[in-house]
């Protein structure tokens, strides 16, 4: 995929949630294009305001397979953005357990922009995990297809056993002692 933006559930790995029941994603797949349009704007903002990776971070991104790590920007925010102003997306975010009471999104990839909640320690294993998600987006045939697959896989297998997350968790393990 040439143009990068973030799928909705790209980094639930960095979220904490009490919701453990896999949702029915059928309805959400219908509104996913609205989310993608919003996410493109968030990525553009992050590209303008974010901080480029330092040399050590660039090396990790290269090691996990990011094709263009020089494009990645880190954006530190009070809260990771979500399109709360869109009632349909807000409802869907709540229904799938992405936003709502008891849920804190600590980090999320928006294309080449990684938004991180201030106060969250994005240590080397967690950073490598996020870089894997950047790589996955780069390799996807399209953002929409990537997002659909990830969302459906998480509903089918659960968050921790979804294929994209399993790949990202391998990076957590690889960089645990670095």
Buried (B, 14 or more C-beta within 10 A) or exposed (E): BEEBBBBBBBBBBBBEBEBEEBBEBEEBBEBBEBBBEBBBEBBBBBBEEBEEBEEEBBEBBBBBBBEEBEBBBBBBEEEBBBBEEBEBBBBBBBBBBBBBEEBEBBBBBBBBBBBBBEEBEBEBBBBBBBBBBBBBBBEBEEBBEBBBBBBBBBBEBEBEEBBBBEBBBBBBEBBEEE
